[in-house]
Amino acid sequence: MVKKMSKKNLDQKGRLRNKIISFRMSKEEAELLNRRVLMSGLTKQDFIVNSLLGKEIAVYGNPYVFRSLQDELIRFINLYGTKIDNDADDEMITLALKTILAMRKKGKTEVFIG
């Protein structure tokens, strides 16, 4: 009996991504990363790769991004009346407001996550 090799799993650009890179983060850093990934509309892998390689991450409005934006706005509403002393929340407020302002423009809008 001859065993067949499984089909190689290539990404959208035809690259074989077979190297695993892992690292540790604090709970707070991981939460901020997850929030930023949700706001970007990208997969976590694509977000991390683009961030590490210094590429600009453009956010395009779609239902997934709108839902993430809604979740962030609800989070900010719950913070209303309290002092924002968390840099992560301050950063996410800025990102959410930039996204809202960009979506108000007609046509294609982009927000870059630095």
N, C-alpha and C positions, 0 to 999 in steps of 0.2 A: 504494500500500500504506500502510495506517494502522498506525503502531506503537502497541501497547498499553503503557500504563504498568504497571510491576510493582506488585503489591499492597504497600501500606505495611506495614512490620513493626512492629506495636504490641506493647507489653509487656502484662503480665497485667492492668494497670489501664486499658488502652486509651490509653496515652500513646505518642506518637511520639518516640522518643529518637534524634534525628538530630544532636546536637551531640557533637563529640569533644573530650575534655579529656585531655591527656597531661601527664606530669611525670616527672622523673627521681628514681631512688632508688639508694642504695648497694646492693651485693650483700647485705649483712647486713639492711638494711631490707626489701629485696624478699623475702628468705627468711622473715623474721618475718611479713610481710604474707601470704605464701602459707600459712604454718602457721596463722595466725589464720583465714584464709578457710576452710581445710579443717576446722578445728574448729567453725566456725559453721554449716556445712552450706549456706551460701548460695553464689551465684555470686560471682565476684570483683567484677563490676560492682555487684551489689546490696550487697555488703559495703562497698565503697568509697563508694558513694552514701550509704548509711545512716550510715556513719561520718562522712563530711564534713558531712552535714546534722544531726549530733548526735542521731540517733535511736538508741534502745536496740536492741541486736541480741540477740534471744532465740535460744538454741540449743535445738532440739527433738531428742530422741533419735530417730535413724533409722539404718539400716544404714551410710549414708555417714559420719555423725558418729561412729558406733561404730568404724568402720575408722580414721578419723583419730585418734580417742582411743587406739586400740590402737597406732598408729604413734608417737604422742607418748609413750606409756608405755614402748614399746620403746626409744625414744631416751633416756628417763630411766634405764631399767635399765642402758643402756650407760654412762651418766654416773656410776652408783653407785660410790662409793669415790673420786670425784674432787671437788675443790672446785668449786662452781658459782659462777663469777665472771662469767658472762654474764647481763646483765639480761634478755635475750630468753628464755633458758632458764628463769630464775627466774619470769618472767611466765607462761610456758607451763605450768610445773609448777603454779602457782597455779590457772590456768584449768582444767587437766586435773583437778585434785583437786576443784574446785568442781563440775565437770561430773559426776564420779563420785558425789559426795555428793548432787547434785540427782537423779540417776537412781535412787538408792536409795529415794527417796520414791515412794509409790504415786500413780498418777494422772498428770496433766499436770505436767511439771517444766520449768522454764526456768532458764537461766543467762545472765546478761547480760554481754556483752563490752563493756567500757568504752572 
